[in-house]
Amino acid sequence: MVLPKGNILYEALYATIAFIWVILVVQVISKKFYEAVVKTNPHNVAVYYTRKLIHILAGGLVAISVPYLFSSPLLPFTLAMVLAVSTYLPHKTGKLMTWFQTEDNIYEVHFCIMWGVIVTLAWIIFKDPWYGVIPVSFMAFGDAVTGIVRNAIYKRRTKAWIGNIAMMAFCAPIGFLVTGIPGLVAGIVSSIIEHFELNPLDDNITVPLSAFLVLLVLKPLGL
């Protein structure tokens, strides 16, 4: 079944459903997940796992749906910016959603902003939303794989290479399947870039940005 798109009313409905899904993930599913995980893990570990769950269920799944539901980046970008503001305000007011937010960073805000920016730029430059979905998927799914592997092994935040190997094992083949050689190279590069701390930039910025830049360079070469 092909869902109708190109009609603003249909697309507004899809955007509304996507927004409700993200709120459900953030406010209900992830909170329940945190409460289950924290019973057997330290708070910081449970928070880290919960952030990765949100990456996958909210950022990743919604990104994959974008090419099927929308005919332009307008509504996806708007949705991403609304969510960026929604995740920033708890930091501003001091009323954090403690099951996934921490006082020492606002990386989830960066996630929302980069999600919207990369999807929009790809749509404008490549005329193909998949060239935005791939870098965003590396951020949402690939970086989640990295974090889950590291957290399972070390029970703390670390940049151990084992996580990057796991990320590359996911990103490189997915990138190749969707966008060919440029996607393969983008998956490898972003998996390596994730390892390095490039303050003030965090990996929610460096991973999708590096992947997008690789696609931007290699795609015109006809690879």
N, C-alpha and C positions, 0 to 999 in steps of 0.2 A: 504493500500500500504506500503510495506517494502522497505525503501530506501537502495540501495546497500552500503555496507561498507566493509572495509578490503582491499580496493584498494586505494593506496596513492593519485591517481589523484582525485577520488571521494571525499576523505576526505579533500584534499587540497581545493577543491571547496567549501565544506561545511564550512571549517574554514574561507575561504574568505568571504562567504556570512554572516557568523556570525560576522566577524570583521566589515563588511560594516554596518550591522544592529546596532552594538554597536555604531559606529561612528555617524550613523543617530540619534540614541537615544540621545547621548551626545551633538551633535552639533546642531541639529535641533529640535527634538521633545521636549527635556527637556528645551531648551531655550524658545520655544513658550509657554510651560507650565509655566515657571517662569514668563514670561511677563504677562500672564493672572492672575496668582495668586498674583503677587506683586501689582496689581491694588487695591486690597482690603485687603492686609496684609503687615506688615512690611517686610523689605528686609530679615532679618534673618529668619523669618518664611517661606517666599517664598523659600529661599535657602534650608531650611530643608526639605520642601515638595518635592522640586525638586530632592534632593539627594535620597530620598526614591523612587521616580518615576524611577530614574536610576537604583537603586537596583533591582526593580521589572522587568523592561523591558529589561535591559541589563544583569545584573548578574543572575537573577532568571530564565528568559525564556531560556537563552542560556544554563544554567546548566541543565535544564530539557531535552533539546535536545541532550545532550552529549551521553547518552547511546544508543540513536537511530542512531546517525550519525558517531560515531567513534569507532574504534576497539582497540585503545590504548590511553593513556593519552598524548602522545607526542604533538600533535597539539593543544589540549585544553590548555595544560600547556604553550606552546609557545605563544599562543594567549593572555593568561592571563598576561604573563610577558611583552609582547609588550605593552599591555594596562597599566600595572603598570608604565612603563617608560613614556608612553604618558601622564599619569596624574601627574607624578612627575615633568616633565620638566617645566610646567607652574609655579610651586612653585620655581623651581631653577632659572628661568629667570625673575620671577616677573610678568609674563603675565597670570594672573589667568583667568580661565573661571568663571567669577564672578557670574553667575547664579546658580552655584552649588559648587564652590570652595571657601574656606576662608583661610586667612593668618594664622590663629591660629592652624590649624591641617592639616594633610595629610591623613586623614582616608580613603579617596577613594583609595589611593595607597595601603593601608593595605588590603582593600577589594579585589583588583585585585590579590595581592600576595597570600592571604589566599585562594581565589577561586582556583587558580592554584595548590597550594601546597596540599590542602585537597583532591581535585579530584584525583590528581596523587597518593598520599599516599594510598587512598582507593583502587584505581585500582591495585596497587602493592600488598597491604597487603591482601585485601579481594577477589581480582580477580573479583570484582563486582563494577562498577562505581556508582551504586545507593547508596552505603555506603559513597560516597563522595558528591553525589547530595543532600542527606538529610541534612548534616551539612551546606552546602552552601545555601540550601533553607531556613534554619532557619535564616541565616545571611541576605539573600536577601529579602525573603517574611516576615518572622517572625519579624525581627527587623524593617522592614518597617511598619508593622501593629502597632508595639509598638510606633514608632515615630509619625505616623499619629494620633493615638488616643491621645497621650500626647499633641501634637501640637494643635489639635482641641480643647482640653479642656483648656490648660494652655497658649497657644500662645508663648511658649518659650521652650528652652531645659531644660528638667527636668527628673528625674529618678523616677517619681511617680509610685507606684505599679500597678495602673490601666493599665498602658502600658504592664507590665509583665503578667498580667492576660489575656489581649487580645492576647499577643504573645503565651502564653501557650495554649489558646483555638485553635490557629491555628497549632502550632508546634506538640503538643502531638498527636492529631489524625492523622495528616499527617505522622508523624514518625512511628506510629503504623501500618498504612495501607501499608507502603512501606517496613519496616524492622522489624515489629513485636514489641515485648516487648522492645528490645534494643532501637528502634526508639522512642517508647513512653517515656521511661526514659530519653533518650537524649533530647527530646523536653522539658520535665519538667525541667531538670537540666540547659539547656542552657537558658531557659526563666527566671530562677532565677538568674543565673550568670549575665545576661544582666543588672540587676538592679544596680550592684555594680561597682563603679569606681575603676579600678585596674591599675592606672597609673604606668608605661608609656603605658600599654596595653589598647587599646580601644575595644569596643564591636565587631568591625569587626574582631578582633583576638580572643577574649575570647568566643564569641558565637559559631563559627564553631569549634574551638579547643576543647572546653568542650564537645560539642556533639560528635565529632569524638572520643575523649578519652573514653566516655561512650560506644560507639559502639565497640571500640577496646577491652574493658574489658568484656562486656556482650556477644558479639557475640560468642566467643569461648566456653562460658558456655552452649551453645545450647538453649538459651532462645528464 
